Amino acid sequence: MTLTSVRLAGSLQTLIDSRLDTIERMLMGRVPRQDRLAIVKDVEAQIFDILGEGGNQEPTREDVLAALARLDPPEAYLSEDGEIGEERPAVVRRPATVRAVATQPGRAVDSRVGKISGILGITMMVLSGLIPMIFLLGEFLGTPVLAFTLWFGYLGLIFVGSLIGLTLACVARFRGAWSIVGGVLGPISILLSIVGLVFLLLNL
Amino acid sequence: MNPWETQLRKGVVELAVLASIARGETYGYRIVEELRGHEGLAFTESTIYPVLTRLTRDGCLAVRMEASPSGPSRRYYRITPAGEARFRGMARSWKTVSQSLSTLIDGAQS
């Protein structure tokens, strides 16, 4: 295999660096830093070898993209079935801070979902507190059709909103204060909306 | 690829890598290319390179950097005495298991 010395324009090197950074991020938290750098170094050398095989001393953007396309996608380094997945038991030997980094992407998602759950829980709880006022407001509307539409719509909104909040809390696995708030207030709001709906149905 | 085949390949990747390096000092991409030439051993770089770093960490491989004609320096791997011992042990186990399995399979098919 004859390799040509490859010279890359800055923007093309950035393209390669971006791929290498992504691979490193995929390995972060599961593979020690020194090993990550070694893997990335091997991948970088491979990219240049592929470019060198092309015989073009100054590869174009298309050449670089074609070389990158020949590589495994960065996600392959996350594969549960791959060798990286096998490395997991080694986590036991790593410090807690590294383990925390390992789970950060999942936790970030959980945190966002948990926050939405908490906000929904609080909102639905506040709306539940306003149920008596909505009942009174319905009385002033005059026509029973409008009043029942308002009441059922309002209680239905609370029921659905609370149910979503509770579901999101479950999705977030009740991690963090927000999801606990959503998980606690959700069922209470659901219960209040059901009580309201039953009360309405009994008074139809 | 079915799950059984995946598990089997996972089990032999380290042996395949050690066998490749036991032939002489080499670098990552060359190992990938060499294994690609063997049916059933076509592992890609996302499998091979982490194995190389793990074997290095375990003291089975030694690494040196050398300038590459195509660009950045390459990591050249060579097997250490500990790696040779591991390779021999693994190769022995593999031969025993594969011979026993072959006997079993041949018996079942005859």
Interface residues (C-beta under 8 A of the other chain):
Chain A: L3 T4 S5 V6 L8 L27 V31 P32 Q34 D35 A38 I39 K41 D42 V43 E44 A45 Q46 F48 D49 I50 L51 G52 L71 D72 A76 Y77 S79 D81 G82 E83 I84 E86 E87
Chain B: T6 K10 V13 Y27 G28 Y29 V32 T44 E45 S46 T47 I48 Y49 P50 V51 L52 T53 R54 T56 R57 V63 S68 P69 S70 G71 P72 S73 R74 R75
